[in-house]
Amino acid sequence: MTILVTAFDPFGGESINPAREAAAALPEQIGGAKIVTLWIPTVFGKGADQVAAAMDQLHPDAVVSLGQAGGRKAVTPERIAINLMDARIPDNEGQQPAEQPIEPGGPDGCFSTLPVSAMAQAIREAGLPGEVSNTAGTFVCNQVMYRVLRHAAKTMPDTRCGFIHVPYLPEQAEGKPGTPSLSLPEIVRALTAALEVVAAQPPLPDRGDNQPK
């Protein structure tokens, strides 16, 4: 079994991205699955394009994209991506789309095909904060999740796909009073627990187009 784990470069004025740092620290195998990592840019279009190309090459059993959610206190598997780009800040190439669809005419939302509730439970059982999130935002993270789910539904419907957001690292929270954070070892432990759940899942049946049900 192969799990493709993707993570973004730093953005929004940060010098590090906890998702990328944690992905780099993951073991090479989790739950018997081979972990393949891919670094992608925090850029509308380009990030999703690179994940889709890697999927076409690897045909992984699962794709788990990781992103930073500064201000969150827990590691949060995302339940749904919505068909909207509405950027509060520019991406790393200065793009700042406002109220634009990701896929004109596409479904309003695409649900994760990962077992998000079980993943959050596994994170909590590891002694760390884990919650299911019902919003992946409207920035590049959400676009990548949406487009990866659509690509899988169209070309490899047996592949499970989804997204996990992680909090700031402590060094990022310095100077931001009241902002929660988790240490790098804690984020790695949380992601490992979640990925163990993913590794235990059978392939998806062919569900066709991934639309809300």
C-alpha positions as CSV (number, residue, x, y, z in Angstrom):
1,M,0.0,0.0,0.0
2,T,1.2,3.5,-0.8
3,I,0.0,6.7,0.8
4,L,1.0,10.0,-0.9
5,V,1.4,12.7,1.7
6,T,1.6,16.3,0.4
7,A,2.6,19.5,2.2
8,F,2.9,23.1,1.3
9,D,5.8,25.6,1.5
10,P,5.6,28.5,4.0
11,F,3.2,31.3,3.2
12,G,1.6,34.4,4.7
13,G,4.9,35.8,5.9
14,E,5.9,32.6,7.9
15,S,9.4,31.2,7.5
16,I,8.3,27.6,8.2
17,N,5.2,25.5,7.5
18,P,4.4,23.0,10.3
19,A,2.7,20.7,7.8
20,R,5.9,20.4,5.7
21,E,8.1,20.1,8.8
22,A,5.9,17.3,10.1
23,A,5.6,15.5,6.8
24,A,9.4,15.5,6.5
25,A,9.7,13.9,9.9
26,L,7.2,11.0,9.2
27,P,8.5,7.5,9.2
28,E,9.0,5.8,5.8
29,Q,6.3,3.2,6.7
30,I,3.2,3.6,8.8
31,G,0.8,0.8,9.4
32,G,2.5,-1.3,6.7
33,A,2.0,1.5,4.1
34,K,4.8,3.1,2.3
35,I,4.8,6.9,2.8
36,V,5.7,9.0,-0.2
37,T,6.0,12.8,0.4
38,L,5.6,15.6,-2.1
39,W,6.3,19.3,-1.5
40,I,3.9,21.6,-3.3
41,P,3.8,25.4,-3.6
42,T,1.1,27.5,-1.8
43,V,-0.1,28.7,-5.2
44,F,-3.6,28.4,-6.7
45,G,-3.5,25.9,-9.5
46,K,0.1,24.9,-9.3
47,G,-0.2,23.0,-6.1
48,A,-3.2,20.9,-7.2
49,D,-1.6,20.3,-10.6
50,Q,1.5,18.8,-9.0
51,V,-0.5,16.5,-6.8
52,A,-2.6,15.3,-9.7
53,A,0.6,14.6,-11.7
54,A,2.0,12.6,-8.8
55,M,-1.2,10.7,-8.5
56,D,-1.1,9.8,-12.2
57,Q,2.5,8.5,-11.8
58,L,2.1,6.6,-8.5
59,H,-1.6,5.6,-8.4
60,P,-1.5,5.6,-4.6
61,D,-4.0,3.9,-2.4
62,A,-4.6,7.1,-0.6
63,V,-3.7,10.8,-0.8
64,V,-3.4,12.8,2.4
65,S,-2.7,16.5,1.9
66,L,-1.4,18.5,4.9
67,G,-1.7,22.2,5.6
68,Q,-1.2,24.9,8.2
69,A,-4.2,26.3,10.1
70,G,-2.8,29.0,12.4
71,G,-5.1,29.6,15.4
72,R,-6.5,26.0,15.6
73,K,-5.7,24.1,18.7
74,A,-6.2,20.6,17.3
75,V,-5.0,18.5,14.4
76,T,-8.1,18.5,12.2
77,P,-9.0,16.0,9.4
78,E,-11.3,18.0,7.0
79,R,-14.7,16.6,6.1
80,I,-15.4,18.7,3.0
81,A,-13.9,21.0,0.4
82,I,-16.1,23.6,-1.3
83,N,-16.1,24.9,-4.8
84,L,-14.9,28.4,-4.0
85,M,-11.7,30.4,-4.1
86,D,-11.9,33.5,-1.9
87,A,-8.4,34.4,-0.6
88,R,-7.9,36.7,2.4
89,I,-4.2,37.0,1.5
90,P,-2.3,36.5,-1.7
91,D,-0.8,33.1,-2.5
92,N,3.0,32.8,-3.0
93,E,2.8,34.2,-6.5
94,G,0.5,37.1,-5.6
95,Q,-2.7,35.6,-6.8
96,Q,-5.8,36.6,-4.7
97,P,-8.9,35.3,-6.3
98,A,-12.2,36.5,-4.8
99,E,-15.5,34.6,-4.9
100,Q,-14.4,32.4,-7.9
101,P,-15.4,28.8,-8.4
102,I,-12.6,26.2,-8.4
103,E,-14.4,24.3,-11.1
104,P,-17.2,26.2,-13.0
105,G,-20.2,23.9,-13.1
106,G,-18.6,21.4,-10.7
107,P,-20.3,20.2,-7.5
108,D,-20.7,22.7,-4.7
109,G,-18.7,20.4,-2.4
110,C,-16.6,17.2,-2.3
111,F,-16.5,15.1,0.8
112,S,-13.3,13.5,2.0
113,T,-13.1,9.8,1.3
114,L,-10.8,9.3,4.3
115,P,-12.4,8.0,7.6
116,V,-12.2,11.4,9.2
117,S,-14.0,10.6,12.4
118,A,-11.9,7.5,13.1
119,M,-8.8,9.5,12.3
120,A,-9.7,12.2,14.8
121,Q,-10.5,9.6,17.4
122,A,-7.1,7.9,16.8
123,I,-5.4,11.3,17.4
124,R,-7.2,11.7,20.7
125,E,-6.4,8.2,21.7
126,A,-2.7,9.1,21.2
127,G,-3.2,11.7,23.8
128,L,-3.3,14.7,21.4
129,P,-6.0,17.1,20.4
130,G,-7.9,15.9,17.3
131,E,-11.2,17.1,15.9
132,V,-13.1,16.8,12.6
133,S,-13.3,20.1,10.8
134,N,-16.2,21.1,8.6
135,T,-14.3,23.9,6.8
136,A,-11.1,23.7,4.9
137,G,-11.3,27.4,4.3
138,T,-11.3,29.1,0.8
139,F,-7.5,29.4,0.3
140,V,-5.1,27.1,-1.5
141,C,-5.6,24.2,1.0
142,N,-9.3,24.0,0.1
143,Q,-8.6,24.2,-3.6
144,V,-6.1,21.3,-3.4
145,M,-8.5,19.2,-1.5
146,Y,-11.3,19.8,-3.9
147,R,-9.3,19.2,-7.0
148,V,-7.6,16.1,-5.7
149,L,-11.0,14.6,-4.8
150,R,-12.3,15.5,-8.3
151,H,-9.2,14.0,-10.0
152,A,-9.5,10.8,-8.0
153,A,-13.2,10.5,-8.7
154,K,-12.6,10.9,-12.4
155,T,-9.4,8.8,-12.9
156,M,-8.8,6.5,-9.9
157,P,-12.1,6.2,-7.9
158,D,-10.6,3.4,-5.7
159,T,-8.1,5.9,-4.2
160,R,-9.0,7.6,-0.9
161,C,-8.3,11.3,-0.6
162,G,-8.5,14.0,2.0
163,F,-6.9,16.8,3.9
164,I,-5.5,17.4,7.5
165,H,-4.8,20.8,9.0
166,V,-2.3,21.2,11.7
167,P,-1.7,24.1,14.2
168,Y,1.2,26.4,14.4
169,L,4.5,25.3,15.9
170,P,5.5,27.0,19.2
171,E,8.0,29.3,17.5
172,Q,5.3,30.5,15.1
173,A,3.0,31.3,18.0
174,E,5.6,33.5,19.8
175,G,4.4,37.1,19.7
176,K,0.8,36.0,19.0
177,P,-0.8,36.1,22.5
178,G,-3.3,33.4,23.1
179,T,-2.5,31.5,19.9
180,P,-2.4,27.7,20.4
181,S,0.4,25.5,19.1
182,L,1.7,22.0,19.1
183,S,5.3,20.9,19.1
184,L,6.7,19.2,16.0
185,P,7.0,15.7,17.8
186,E,3.3,16.1,18.8
187,I,2.2,16.9,15.3
188,V,4.2,14.0,13.9
189,R,2.6,11.6,16.5
190,A,-0.9,12.9,15.7
191,L,-0.4,12.5,11.9
192,T,1.1,9.0,12.4
193,A,-2.0,8.0,14.4
194,A,-4.2,9.3,11.7
195,L,-2.3,7.7,8.9
196,E,-2.4,4.3,10.7
197,V,-6.2,4.5,10.4
198,V,-5.9,5.4,6.7
199,A,-3.5,2.5,6.1
200,A,-6.0,0.0,7.5
201,Q,-8.8,1.0,5.1
202,P,-9.8,-1.1,2.1
203,P,-9.9,0.5,-1.4
204,L,-13.0,2.5,-2.2
205,P,-15.7,1.0,-4.3
206,D,-16.3,2.9,-7.5
207,R,-18.6,5.7,-6.4
208,G,-18.4,7.7,-9.6
209,D,-18.5,11.5,-9.2
210,N,-17.7,12.7,-5.7
211,Q,-20.7,14.8,-4.8
212,P,-22.4,15.5,-1.5
213,K,-24.9,12.9,-0.6
